[in-house]
Amino acid sequence: MGNFFNMDNGFFTTLGKIVDIVIVSIVWLLLCIPLITIGPATTALYYTMVKVIRRERGYVMREYFSSFKSNFKVGAISGICILLASLVLFFDRSFAKEMKGNFGIVLFSIFNALIFIVLCITIYIFPLLSRFKIGVLQLFKTSLFMAMKHLPTTILLVLITAVFVLGTYILPIVILLTPGLCLLLWSFLLERVFKKYMPEKSEEAEASGIDEWYLE
């Protein structure tokens, strides 16, 4: 019985992580309200899920805002680009849907395919930004490359996202947990992909005290 009340046991550790996920998910929701901050907010959420929740390094709020600030410019520009592209494609898709004949069907199919590609890029782009320091154009190119090269993983990531979106639509209150939990599940697939493009842990980094936690 005494072991149950030990704060280091599995129950309290898991409960603590759930509370942390709820807190950081709420922060993410608040920071997404201005829309232009969706990019850096999502980048920071993924970074926190991997480093703090999975790797147990650092503190939730400190790591979140550290990533948010350091990736703000590239994240904000990338997020705005994705939002604008999505709005245009959904408008064009609606227009094509109302068209009659084979040409309308072809256009509708093309816009659906483009929307899927944008979704795939979106899934990769902010986790990728949380790990690598690259410019906006290269970030989009790399995200598209990874999404297509690892297509089975990409499709699974899309399905995971769809399940969480549907769950939130059915029971809106779970939005207090689903953003962080969704990206946490993403990380189990994405980290395996990212490791294929990362160097081995260097002796220089160990000697200098650099914490290459993401290589563990």
C-alpha positions in Angstrom: 0.0 0.0 0.0 2.9 2.3 0.8 4.3 1.8 -2.6 1.1 3.1 -4.2 1.6 6.5 -2.6 5.2 6.6 -3.8 5.2 9.6 -6.2 7.8 7.8 -8.4 5.6 4.8 -9.1 4.0 4.2 -12.5 0.6 5.5 -11.7 1.7 8.9 -10.5 4.3 9.2 -13.2 1.6 8.5 -15.9 -0.8 10.8 -14.2 1.8 13.6 -14.1 2.5 13.2 -17.8 -1.2 13.3 -18.6 -1.5 16.6 -16.6 1.5 18.0 -18.5 -0.1 17.0 -21.8 -3.3 18.8 -20.9 -1.5 21.9 -19.8 0.7 22.2 -22.9 -2.3 21.4 -25.1 -4.2 24.3 -23.6 -1.2 26.6 -24.1 -1.1 25.4 -27.7 -4.8 26.2 -28.2 -4.4 29.7 -26.8 -1.4 30.4 -28.9 -3.2 29.2 -32.1 -5.9 31.8 -31.7 -4.0 34.6 -33.5 -3.6 32.1 -36.4 -0.2 33.5 -37.5 1.3 31.7 -34.5 0.0 28.2 -35.4 3.3 27.2 -36.9 5.7 28.0 -34.0 3.0 26.8 -31.5 2.8 23.4 -33.2 6.5 23.2 -33.6 6.9 23.8 -29.8 4.2 21.3 -29.0 5.9 18.5 -30.9 9.3 19.4 -29.4 7.9 19.3 -25.9 6.1 16.0 -26.4 9.3 14.3 -27.5 11.9 15.9 -25.2 9.9 16.3 -22.0 7.1 13.7 -22.2 9.0 10.9 -23.9 12.6 11.6 -23.0 11.9 13.2 -19.6 14.3 16.0 -20.2 13.6 19.5 -18.9 10.3 21.1 -17.9 7.2 21.4 -20.0 6.7 25.2 -20.0 10.4 26.1 -20.3 11.0 23.7 -23.2 7.8 24.7 -24.9 8.5 28.5 -24.9 12.2 27.9 -25.7 11.2 26.1 -28.9 8.4 28.6 -29.6 10.8 31.6 -29.5 13.7 30.0 -31.4 11.4 28.8 -34.2 9.0 31.7 -34.3 10.0 33.3 -37.6 10.3 30.2 -39.8 7.3 28.6 -38.1 5.0 31.6 -38.5 5.9 32.0 -42.2 5.4 28.3 -42.8 2.1 28.3 -41.0 0.8 31.2 -42.9 1.8 29.6 -46.2 0.0 26.4 -45.3 -3.1 28.3 -44.2 -3.3 30.3 -47.4 -2.7 27.3 -49.6 -5.4 25.3 -47.7 -8.0 28.1 -48.0 -7.3 28.5 -51.8 -7.5 24.7 -52.4 -10.7 24.2 -50.4 -12.3 27.2 -52.2 -11.3 25.7 -55.6 -12.4 22.2 -54.5 -15.9 23.6 -53.6 -16.0 25.4 -57.0 -15.0 22.2 -58.8 -17.6 20.2 -56.9 -20.4 22.4 -58.3 -19.2 22.0 -61.9 -20.9 19.4 -64.1 -19.4 17.0 -66.5 -16.1 15.2 -66.7 -14.0 18.3 -66.5 -15.5 19.1 -63.1 -14.8 15.6 -61.9 -11.1 15.8 -63.0 -10.7 19.2 -61.3 -12.3 17.9 -58.1 -10.0 14.9 -58.1 -6.9 17.1 -58.7 -7.8 19.5 -55.8 -8.5 16.5 -53.5 -5.0 15.2 -54.3 -3.4 18.6 -53.7 -5.2 18.9 -50.4 -3.8 15.5 -49.4 -0.3 16.6 -50.3 -0.6 19.8 -48.2 -1.9 17.7 -45.3 1.1 15.4 -45.6 3.5 18.4 -45.7 1.8 19.9 -42.7 2.3 16.7 -40.7 6.0 16.7 -41.3 6.9 20.3 -41.5 6.5 21.4 -37.9 8.1 18.3 -36.3 10.9 18.7 -38.8 11.4 22.4 -37.8 11.6 21.4 -34.2 14.6 19.2 -34.9 16.5 20.9 -37.8 17.5 24.5 -38.4 16.6 25.1 -42.1 15.0 27.9 -44.1 11.3 28.0 -45.2 11.8 26.8 -48.8 14.1 23.9 -47.8 11.7 23.1 -45.0 8.8 22.6 -47.5 11.0 20.7 -49.9 12.3 18.3 -47.2 8.8 17.8 -45.8 7.4 16.8 -49.2 10.4 14.6 -49.8 10.0 12.7 -46.5 6.2 12.5 -46.8 6.5 10.8 -50.2 9.6 8.7 -49.5 8.0 7.3 -46.4 4.4 7.1 -47.8 3.2 4.2 -45.6 4.2 6.1 -42.5 2.6 9.2 -43.9 -0.7 7.5 -44.5 -0.6 6.1 -41.0 0.0 9.6 -39.6 -2.9 10.9 -41.6 -5.2 8.2 -40.2 -4.0 9.0 -36.7 -4.8 12.6 -37.2 -8.2 11.8 -38.7 -9.1 9.7 -35.7 -8.2 12.5 -33.3 -10.1 15.1 -35.3 -13.1 12.9 -35.4 -12.9 12.2 -31.7 -12.7 15.9 -30.9 -15.7 16.6 -33.2 -17.8 14.0 -31.4 -16.6 15.0 -27.9 -15.3 18.6 -28.0 -14.1 18.6 -24.4 -11.2 16.2 -25.3 -9.6 19.0 -27.2 -7.9 19.8 -23.9 -5.9 16.5 -24.4 -5.9 15.6 -28.0 -3.4 18.1 -29.5 -0.6 16.9 -27.3 -1.6 13.3 -27.4 -1.9 13.3 -31.2 1.6 14.7 -31.6 2.9 12.3 -29.0 1.7 9.4 -31.1 3.1 11.1 -34.2 6.5 11.1 -32.6 6.7 7.3 -32.4 6.6 7.2 -36.2 8.3 10.4 -37.1 11.3 9.9 -34.8 12.1 6.7 -36.6 12.0 8.6 -39.9 14.1 11.5 -38.6 16.9 9.2 -37.3 17.5 8.0 -40.8 18.7 11.5 -41.6 20.7 12.3 -38.5 24.4 11.7 -37.8 25.5 9.3 -35.0 26.1 10.8 -31.6 29.4 12.6 -31.7 32.2 12.3 -29.2 32.8 16.1 -29.6 29.2 16.8 -28.4 29.7 14.5 -25.4 33.0 16.2 -24.5 31.5 19.6 -24.8 28.4 18.7 -22.8 25.9 19.2 -25.7 22.8 17.1 -24.9 22.0 15.2 -28.1 18.9 13.7 -26.4 17.2 13.1 -29.7 19.8 10.6 -30.8 19.0 8.3 -27.9 
